Amino acid sequence: MRFENTLDFAKKLDNEDKLASYKNEFIFPKVNGKEVIYFTGNSLGLQPRSAKKYVDEVMEDWANLAVEGHFYAEKPWWDYHERFSAKLGKVVGGKPSEITVMNTLTVNLHLLMATFYKPEGKRFKIICEEKAFPSDQYMIASQVKFHGYTEDVAVVKVEKRENEHHFRTEDILAKIEEVGDECALVLIGGVNYYSGQVLDMETITKAGHSIGAKVGWDLAHAAGNIELKLHDWGVDFAAWCSYKYMNSGPGNASGCFINEKYHDKKDITRLEGWWGHNKKRRFLMEPEFQPEPNAHAWQISNAPILAMAPYLASLEMFDEVGMPALIEKRNRIVAYLEFILHEIDKEVDASFEIITPSKQEERGTQLSVFLHGEGKELFNFLMENGVITDWREPNVIRLAPAPFYCSFQDMYNFGQILKKGILKN
Ligand SMILES: *Cc1c(COP(=O)(O)O)cnc(C)c1O
């Protein structure tokens, strides 16, 4: 399609957009009395209007039923976490039995490593990406130290080539090959948080398995953003936070995928608690742990119902729309944003460099833009004028037009504000 950088054209795209009405299902902050253009759904998704109802329902059940709410609430608390499995399975490509919701992301990755990082003999290394999200770096370093290794020996980082912004699949595969039977685990971010690059998870998972390692994925920037087929790809485990593209609210509960081939393994090591115990016998308070026959066996404590309620509200919307429709709009709106950036660049003779891959299959919702010659004043100007982006040193802004609630007119209007901000300097 040939795009145009005009308000009329942006309106035409909005008229053709089957998801356009969903913008009204979210609550936008305001700047100068006007709803903002929100580009940070990759950091904290907006609040769905339905979230409050789900939370209020729990508050009322707690008030009216107190402890009885565990069994007699409209959505009983004792198995509330099970409500997520089938719908989330569709979002990430897992069977319902392979999905559970619990804790928060970094905590879950630690718990999953208790099962899947089993260093032994010469096989003790973890392969990850260089400059991984800080929490992942700390987590991986602390895991190898926990097992008595030093980080410089046990953590192997795949690097980008000089002057390149993306990881090359061939370099990741070569590193996996090189570490070979010393590699216990490959654990990488499926969508890079900084550049927005989508990795070839299927190929990398196969390569990890071919050398006898386990393969897990941090899907913080992938869940609710790109197509995932965790089961078909044979991924061992994965976890994601839900407050980014999945709009569940600040610091909210995380989702986990655990491949079904591990569910009935008798000798599996796992950090256990009563919420993972056979649900029918959980309240018999028996001394011996009997795991649930599915991913819920990894649950530990009784579930944080208030935190899960808005996640459930949001997940219902994902289920209603489905990932294919979200991805179709995503592709179009991201392409339009990219076009607008190039147009404004020509008009003001800036030199933006989009460091996100230009190929659709290698990116999701996010475009990361290197603003050569611009400083943080531009970012501040955008914020003051109702464009919420985020800033990453040295001078990268990340723009993620979430397909649920961003419009094509937002993209056009953003371009005009950006132009003003650059000309002002
Ligand atoms: C956002 C993000 C996290 C955040 O971890 P929490 O445990 O939820 O605070 C971790 N890893 C990656 C790759 C992220 O993008």
The ligand as an SDF file (V2000), in Angstrom:
LIG
                    3D

 15 15  0  0  0  0  0  0  0  0999 V2000
   10.4440   -5.9740   31.4270 C   0  0  0  0  0  0  0  0  0  0  0  0
   11.4260   -7.0560   31.4630 C   0  0  0  0  0  0  0  0  0  0  0  0
   11.7260   -7.7380   32.6540 C   0  0  0  0  0  0  0  0  0  0  0  0
   11.0810   -7.2910   33.9510 C   0  0  0  0  0  0  0  0  0  0  0  0
   11.1830   -8.2350   34.9390 O   0  0  0  0  0  0  0  0  0  0  0  0
   10.2470   -8.2200   36.2250 P   0  0  0  0  0  0  0  0  0  0  0  0
   10.6810   -9.3850   36.9730 O   0  0  0  0  0  0  0  0  0  0  0  0
    8.8260   -8.2740   35.7490 O   0  0  0  0  0  0  0  0  0  0  0  0
   10.4830   -6.9310   36.9500 O   0  0  0  0  0  0  0  0  0  0  0  0
   12.6240   -8.7820   32.6140 C   0  0  0  0  0  0  0  0  0  0  0  0
   13.2100   -9.1570   31.4450 N   0  0  0  0  0  0  0  0  0  0  0  0
   12.9550   -8.5110   30.2840 C   0  0  0  0  0  0  0  0  0  0  0  0
   13.6120   -8.9580   29.0280 C   0  0  0  0  0  0  0  0  0  0  0  0
   12.0740   -7.4380   30.2640 C   0  0  0  0  0  0  0  0  0  0  0  0
   11.8460   -6.7890   29.1290 O   0  0  0  0  0  0  0  0  0  0  0  0
  1  2  1  0
  2  3  1  0
  2 14  2  0
  3  4  1  0
  3 10  2  0
  4  5  1  0
  5  6  1  0
  6  7  2  0
  6  8  1  0
  6  9  1  0
 10 11  1  0
 11 12  2  0
 12 13  1  0
 12 14  1  0
 14 15  1  0
M  END
$$$$
